[in-house]
Amino acid sequence: MTRAVIAGGAETRFSRTSDLADLQFMAQAIRLALEETGISKADVDGIAFCANVLPDDSSYMAEHLGFSVRWTMKADYGGASSVLSVARAVEAVEAGRAEVVVCVGGGNRFDFTDLHHDAVSPPIDYAHRSFVLPYGYGGPNMQMALLQRRHMELYGTTLEQLGKIATTFRRHAQLNDNALLRGDMTLQDYLDSPLIADPIRKFDCVMRCAGAVAVIVTSEEYAKRLAKPPVYIGAYQEQHSFGANDMSPDKLETGFVAFRDKLFERIPREEMDFLQLYDDYPIAIVAQLEDLGFCKRGEGGKFIEDTDISIWGDLPINTSGGILSIGQPRLGGGYIPLIEAMRQVRGEAGPRQIKDAKTGLVSGIGLMSYLSNLVITCGMIVGKEPFE
């Protein structure tokens, strides 16, 4: 059977503001990814757009960018869209539906209806309008604040433990020229940052930015003709709407618990040289470490306290700085961990390079609902060598 691999990828420069439309950023990222891999535009026969706010469907967007393809999709899975789109592209390549698939996401932090040619519809509008907004929902900051407060009250998780995550990622970002937040940040700076939604502070919150990222998936045979080595995928799992069949679900339990045993069935956690986790908030890192089985429920804060999660430590996490320090370019944010994982296993991370990095985990989390916690969770193990 055809084995699909990641051939490469690239990102645009990120910025706080821009006058470009979403598709203009995506076009830039695709062009850079094609240049990075040496693949011609004519060879692309599949494309996946990570977008849940663009008005046009994927086929129209492909036409707008000048692609005639055999396979296309629009991935609207929140922060999980990027990793999930790569998984869908792998399935398409291995099924023979396409040979070279570009997965792309990102855009502007502002909505320009004159450039989009249409009004931008809000994501997950039905759930918010019907079940959450009438009760004073204040956005993700407020909802994550409730989850963080509950975790702190139940398990004794401290601000100092969460602050270690934010400050460590900032140290990593200082080695990344494309990170937007690179200034020094001490633990005291984190603790003193303004409250946004108690106990969430300013430095807990991911910053929206402008930019895009593209990743190319193709067959192993095709990739071996390219200049750079392929990145192999060893395992992948996803879960949607975990806990939705429970009238009173555990709000701190995520879909990772449903598939973690399968995810690490062939490749144990102990073999991970790094973790690149979706990090829109530090408490999200704690939840993932617990539910992925790196520590027991309620012990995530203590795990962070006792573990060196820096590039130079026992379990490096988010070695590029994560989206907490890089920024979140719409749904392209989920590609940031994936691009960093690719660079680590290829030995291309420069001053951020982990010694002898061969295998790592990339995660995606997406959307928050009115009933359960995270609507979508996914995990992908990638490596330098083929997984047998």
C-alpha positions in Angstrom: 0.0 0.0 0.0 1.1 3.6 -0.7 2.6 5.2 2.4 1.9 8.9 2.8 4.5 11.2 4.3 5.0 14.9 5.0 7.2 16.3 2.3 7.7 19.7 3.8 6.1 22.9 4.7 6.6 26.6 5.3 5.1 29.7 7.0 4.8 33.3 6.1 6.1 36.0 8.3 3.7 36.6 11.1 2.5 40.1 12.0 0.2 41.8 14.4 -1.7 43.6 11.7 -1.9 43.5 7.9 -4.1 44.6 5.1 -4.0 41.3 3.3 -7.0 39.0 3.0 -7.0 35.4 4.3 -6.5 33.8 0.8 -3.7 36.2 0.0 -1.8 34.9 3.1 -2.6 31.3 2.2 -1.3 31.8 -1.3 2.0 33.1 0.1 2.3 30.1 2.4 1.6 27.7 -0.4 4.2 29.3 -2.6 6.8 29.1 0.1 6.0 25.4 0.8 6.3 24.6 -2.9 9.6 26.4 -3.1 10.8 24.6 0.1 10.0 21.1 -1.4 10.8 21.9 -5.0 7.3 20.7 -6.0 5.7 22.5 -9.0 2.2 23.9 -8.7 1.1 21.8 -11.6 1.8 18.6 -9.6 -0.6 19.5 -6.8 -3.8 17.5 -7.2 -5.3 18.0 -3.8 -5.8 20.9 -1.4 -7.2 21.3 2.1 -8.2 24.7 3.5 -8.3 25.2 7.3 -11.0 27.8 7.6 -14.3 28.1 9.5 -14.9 31.7 8.7 -14.3 32.1 5.0 -17.6 32.4 3.1 -16.5 30.3 0.0 -16.3 26.5 -0.2 -13.1 24.7 -0.8 -13.6 24.2 -4.5 -14.1 27.9 -5.1 -11.1 28.7 -3.1 -9.0 26.2 -5.1 -10.2 27.9 -8.3 -9.4 31.3 -6.9 -5.8 30.2 -6.3 -5.5 28.6 -9.7 -5.5 24.9 -8.6 -7.3 22.2 -10.6 -7.4 19.3 -8.2 -8.9 15.8 -7.8 -9.5 16.1 -4.1 -10.3 19.0 -1.8 -11.8 19.7 1.6 -12.5 22.6 4.0 -11.3 21.7 7.5 -13.4 23.6 10.0 -12.3 22.0 13.3 -11.0 24.9 15.2 -7.5 24.6 16.5 -7.5 20.9 15.6 -8.1 21.7 11.9 -4.4 21.7 10.9 -3.4 18.3 12.2 -6.7 16.8 11.2 -6.3 18.2 7.7 -3.0 16.4 7.4 -4.6 13.2 8.6 -7.3 13.6 5.9 -4.6 14.3 3.3 -2.8 11.1 4.3 -6.0 9.1 3.8 -6.5 10.7 0.4 -2.9 9.9 -0.8 -3.0 6.3 0.6 -6.4 5.7 -1.1 -5.1 6.9 -4.4 -7.4 10.0 -4.5 -4.5 12.4 -4.8 -0.7 12.2 -5.0 0.3 15.7 -3.8 -1.9 17.5 -1.3 -1.3 21.0 0.0 -2.8 21.6 3.5 -3.0 25.3 4.3 -4.5 27.6 7.0 -4.2 31.1 8.3 -5.3 34.5 7.5 -5.8 38.0 8.9 -6.9 38.7 12.4 -9.3 41.3 11.0 -12.2 40.7 8.6 -12.2 42.7 5.4 -15.5 42.0 3.6 -14.4 44.0 0.5 -11.4 41.6 0.1 -13.3 38.5 1.0 -16.1 39.5 -1.4 -18.7 38.6 1.2 -19.6 38.9 4.9 -17.7 36.5 7.1 -19.9 34.2 9.1 -19.0 33.5 12.7 -17.9 30.0 13.6 -20.0 27.6 15.7 -22.8 30.3 15.6 -25.7 27.9 16.3 -24.3 26.6 19.6 -23.3 30.0 20.9 -26.4 31.8 19.8 -28.8 29.2 21.2 -27.1 27.9 24.3 -24.3 30.1 25.6 -24.7 33.8 24.6 -28.1 34.2 26.4 -26.3 33.4 29.7 -23.5 36.0 29.3 -20.8 33.9 27.6 -17.7 36.1 27.3 -15.6 34.1 24.8 -12.8 31.5 25.2 -11.0 33.4 27.9 -14.0 33.2 30.2 -14.6 29.5 29.5 -11.0 28.6 30.0 -11.0 30.6 33.2 -13.8 28.4 34.6 -11.9 25.2 33.7 -8.6 26.6 35.1 -10.3 27.7 38.4 -11.9 24.2 38.8 -8.6 22.5 38.2 -6.9 24.8 40.8 -9.6 24.2 43.3 -9.8 20.4 42.9 -6.1 19.6 42.5 -4.2 22.5 43.9 -2.7 23.6 40.6 -0.9 26.9 41.1 -0.3 30.0 39.1 3.5 29.4 39.5 3.2 26.0 37.8 1.2 27.5 34.9 3.6 30.4 34.8 6.5 28.0 34.2 4.8 26.9 31.0 4.4 30.5 29.7 7.9 31.6 30.6 9.6 28.4 29.3 7.8 28.9 25.9 8.9 32.5 25.9 12.5 31.4 26.3 12.0 29.1 23.3 10.4 31.9 21.3 13.5 34.1 21.8 15.3 31.6 19.6 12.6 31.9 16.9 12.9 34.8 14.5 9.2 34.4 13.4 7.8 34.6 17.0 5.9 37.9 17.7 6.4 37.8 21.4 10.1 37.6 22.2 10.7 39.9 25.1 12.0 38.7 28.4 9.2 37.4 30.7 9.9 36.3 34.2 7.6 34.4 36.5 6.8 37.6 38.3 5.9 39.3 35.0 3.5 36.5 34.4 2.0 36.7 37.9 1.7 40.5 37.7 0.1 40.6 34.2 -3.5 42.0 34.2 -6.4 39.7 34.9 -8.6 39.0 31.9 -11.1 36.5 33.3 -10.1 35.4 36.8 -7.8 33.4 37.1 -6.8 33.9 33.4 -4.1 36.5 33.0 -2.9 38.4 30.0 0.1 36.1 29.5 -2.2 33.1 29.6 -4.0 34.2 26.4 -3.0 33.4 22.9 -2.6 36.5 20.7 -4.4 36.6 17.4 -2.1 37.5 14.5 -1.9 37.6 10.7 -0.1 35.0 8.6 -0.4 31.5 7.2 1.2 28.1 7.1 1.2 25.3 4.5 2.2 21.6 4.8 2.5 19.2 1.8 1.6 15.6 2.0 2.5 13.1 -0.7 3.5 9.5 -1.2 6.8 8.2 0.1 7.9 7.3 -3.4 7.2 10.8 -4.6 8.9 12.4 -1.6 12.1 10.5 -2.0 12.6 12.3 -5.3 12.7 15.6 -3.5 15.7 17.4 -2.0 14.7 16.9 1.6 13.9 13.7 3.5 10.3 12.9 4.2 8.8 13.0 7.7 7.0 9.8 8.6 3.7 9.4 10.5 3.6 6.6 13.0 0.2 6.9 14.6 -2.9 9.2 14.5 -6.1 9.3 16.5 -9.0 11.8 16.8 -12.1 12.2 18.9 -15.1 14.5 18.4 -17.6 15.7 21.0 -16.3 13.6 23.8 -18.8 13.5 26.6 -21.7 14.8 24.6 -23.8 11.7 25.4 -23.5 12.5 29.1 -25.9 15.0 30.5 -23.4 16.0 33.2 -19.9 15.3 31.8 -16.6 15.8 33.7 -15.7 19.3 32.4 -12.0 18.6 32.9 -11.9 15.4 30.9 -11.1 15.7 27.2 -11.3 13.4 24.2 -7.6 12.4 24.6 -8.6 9.9 27.2 -10.7 8.1 24.6 -7.8 7.3 22.3 -4.5 7.6 24.2 -4.0 3.9 24.5 -4.4 3.4 20.8 -2.2 6.4 20.0 0.7 5.0 22.0 0.0 1.3 21.3 3.0 0.8 19.0 5.1 3.8 19.9 5.3 4.3 23.7 5.2 7.7 25.4 8.7 7.1 26.7 10.0 7.2 23.1 8.8 10.8 22.5 11.8 13.1 22.2 9.6 16.1 22.3 5.9 17.2 22.5 4.5 19.9 20.2 1.1 20.6 21.9 -1.6 23.1 20.9 -1.2 25.8 23.5 -3.8 28.5 23.4 -3.6 28.6 27.2 -1.2 27.1 29.7 -4.0 25.1 31.4 -4.5 23.4 28.0 -1.0 22.0 28.3 -1.7 20.7 31.8 -5.0 19.0 30.6 -3.2 17.4 27.6 -0.4 16.0 29.7 -2.9 14.4 32.1 -5.3 13.1 29.5 -2.6 11.8 27.2 -1.2 9.8 30.1 2.1 11.5 30.8 0.9 12.0 34.4 -2.2 11.1 36.4 -5.4 13.2 36.6 -4.8 16.2 38.8 -1.0 15.9 38.8 -0.4 18.0 35.7 0.7 21.0 37.7 3.1 19.0 39.8 4.4 17.3 36.7 5.2 20.7 35.1 6.9 21.8 38.4 9.1 18.7 38.6 9.9 18.3 34.9 12.3 20.4 32.7 10.1 21.1 29.7 12.7 23.3 28.0 14.7 22.5 24.9 17.5 21.4 27.1 15.4 19.3 29.5 14.0 15.9 30.0 10.7 16.4 28.0 11.0 19.4 25.6 7.5 20.9 24.9 6.7 23.5 22.2 10.3 24.2 21.3 9.4 27.0 18.8 7.6 29.0 21.5 4.2 27.7 20.8 1.3 29.8 19.6 1.4 31.5 23.1 4.5 33.3 22.0 4.4 33.1 18.3 0.8 34.1 17.7 -2.4 32.5 16.4 -3.0 33.1 12.6 -6.6 31.9 12.6 -6.8 28.1 12.0 -3.2 28.1 10.7 -2.1 28.1 14.4 -2.4 24.4 14.5 0.3 24.0 11.9 2.9 25.8 14.1 3.4 22.7 16.3 3.5 20.5 13.2 6.0 22.6 11.3 8.3 22.6 14.4 8.0 18.8 14.7 9.0 18.5 11.1 12.1 20.7 11.6 13.1 18.9 14.7 13.2 15.4 13.2 15.0 16.8 10.1 17.6 18.6 12.3 16.6 22.0 10.9 15.5 23.8 14.1 18.8 25.8 14.4 19.3 27.1 17.9 16.2 25.3 19.0 17.4 21.9 17.9 17.0 19.0 20.3 19.9 16.7 20.2 19.2 13.4 18.3 15.5 14.2 17.9 13.8 11.3 16.1 10.2 11.0 17.3 7.7 13.4 18.6 4.0 14.0 19.3 1.9 16.8 17.8 -1.6 17.6 19.1 -4.6 19.6 18.1 -7.5 20.8 20.1 -10.5 22.6 18.7 -13.6 24.5 19.6 -15.3 24.7 23.0 -18.9 23.7 23.4 -21.7 24.6 25.8 -21.9 21.0 27.2 -18.5 19.2 27.2 -15.1 20.7 27.3 -13.1 20.5 24.0 -15.2 19.5 21.0 -12.3 18.1 19.0 -9.0 16.5 20.1 -6.4 14.8 17.9 -2.8 13.5 18.2 -0.2 12.5 15.6 3.2 10.9 16.2 5.8 11.8 13.6 9.4 10.6 13.1 12.6 10.8 11.2 12.5 7.1 10.1 9.7 4.9 8.8 7.6 3.3 11.5 7.2 -0.5 11.1 
